[in-house]
Amino acid sequence: MHDPHVLARSAAHALRLKNLLDAVPEHGPMQREGTLRRVVGLTLEAVGMELSVGASCRVAARGGWVDAEVVGFSGDRTFLMPTADVHGLLPNARVIPVAGEGAIGVGAGLLGRVIDGEGVPLDGRPPPRVDAEVPLGGRPINPLQREPITRALDVGVRAINAILPIGRGQRIGLFAGSGVGKSTLLGMMTRYTEAQVIVVGLVGERGREVRDFVERTLGESGMRRAVVVATPADRPPLARLRGAWRATAIAEWFRDQGQHVLLLLDSLTRVAQAQREIGLSVGEPPTTRGYPPRVFARLPQLVERAGNGGPGGGSITAFYTVLTEGDDHNEPISDAARAILDGHVLLSRAVADSGIYPAIDIEASVSRVVPDITDAAWRERIRAVRALVSSYNANRDLIALGAYQRGADPRIDEAIRRWPMVQKLLGQDVAESASLLDSRAAMDAVLA
């Protein structure tokens, strides 16, 4: 016979042990530490770990740690890419897995702040308050559950509002060479758009340009409703790539809160170049102009995260700048961007040289959602203005030389007569805002 007092004490001890075990948080399976074996260029090789691609690690270095991410593996070797400088790394250094991989903090406290690709403040202020954590890579949305694009978004730029109307939730490419006013145009849209939240991703910019964009282009008024994620050109390629993904993840969170977001990512070309550096470092084969195949797979993954949310939700209207090397609009990234975006706005050096700013080439630009957000009368006026611009540009040299004889072609005569009004429609001072209604009225005045 068992003593009932002993049984009672045993049961009490068992219950207490169970309660203590239940109070211990679950951390999942233990992850083994690794050892750094090789550093070649941008790639770190470690052994002794079994981590998935995209997992985060910390590598011991003199005086601290270096953050890194798993980008590939081969046999027993794991390839890591650092997100910061690798000074101070030593052979056989410890490599420690980091829990909570791929999650970033988001919240309304990010408004008015400038952070880097790791979420570290660059504005000298304390870390921003966050309300939630979201995956860096986002969550895919069923395309059949997205709200269709049916409403125009006022971006405050007359030429775009009138002739290249942008739909709420549209993804647009801004193609430009150097020195034709790309940053100025982005700044105008950030100040004058009707979007509730603006998220700016500056990827691979010079450090001086980051400060100029924040202080001069955006200004105090623009920063009140903006979040800037800046990863300058001197940061490692993985840090630059994560800057683009973080900016997109922040925009997604605001969209999920029902906000209408304007996402400006400058530039998609530098995102592709960062991915090229990573791919070549881990042995991917180069293809077109040295870009590995994964570059052209990652671009749609990034772009498709923008757009409208579910029924009654918010939206992300995104502008992705594409740098045209040597004004070549048919280089690989430009071709890939045109294929995955909902239209493009091309900034032309010839238009800029003629003194029209923003230097938008109306003939070469297109918005693919125009039939969905405009009525028949609006579309007819767009075609009429495009015809005037085309007729004048096709005969510009003859007109400038005085070789064209008036009366030879009624269409050219009309283009010459209306050209001063067309120039006024297309040009706009940086301090001037043009609403959607004002832009349509200016287009009507050209054709009156």
RAGI-V529790 format. One line per field, one symbol per residue. phi: phi as a letter, one per 20 degrees, with the letter a starting at -180 (. if undefined). psi: psi as a letter, one per 20 degrees, with the letter a starting at -180 (. if undefined). burial: 1 if it has 9 or more other ideal C-beta (glycine too) atoms within 8 Angstrom, else 0. Layout:
phi=???
psi=???
burial=???
This chain:
phi=.efffffffffffffffffffffffedmffdffdcfdbccmedddccncccffofeccdfbfnrcdfbcfdrbbmeddedcfdbfdfnfcgmffcdfdfmfmdcecrffffndccefenefdemdfgffddaccffemdfdggfdfffeccfdfdmdgffgedcgdefoedcedebeemdnffffffffffdfefeccdddddmffgfffffffedffmfffffddcdddcffeeggfffffffffgfffffffffeneddddddccffffffffffffffenfffcflnefgfgfefgffffffeofefgmeebcedddeceefmleedfgfffffffddepbddedfffffenecfeeeffedbdfdgfeccefffffffffffffffffffdgffffemeeegnfbgffgffffeggffffffeaffeddcffffffffffffef
psi=pqphhggghghggggghghghhipqpjaqppqqapphqoodipppqrjqnqqpiqqrppprpjbqpqrqpirqocjpppqpqjrqkpjqqqkqqopqprlqjpqprriiipjqoraijjppijjrrpqpqirpqphirpqpphiiqpqoiqqpoijpghghghlppqojqoqpnpqaqkjkghggghghhhiqjqhqpppooojqqhhhggggghgggrgghhhkqppopnrhjqqhhggghgghggghghgghgijjqopopoonqhghghhghgggghhjjqpqdokjpqhhgihhghhghihraqbrpjaaqopppoqopopkkojjrghgghghhirkrqpppphgghhijppqmpnhhiqqoijghijqrhgghhhghgghhggggghhjgggghijipppihohghghgghighhghhghqpqhjpporgghghhhhhhhi.
burial=0000001000000000000000000000000011111000011111111010001111111000011111110000111111110101110011111100011111101110111110101100000101000111010010000110100111111111111111111111111110011111111111111010111111111010110111001110011011111111101111111111111111111111001111111111111111111111110100000011111101111111111110001111111111110000101111111101111111111011000111111100101011011100011011011111111100100010000100000001111101101111111100000111011101111110
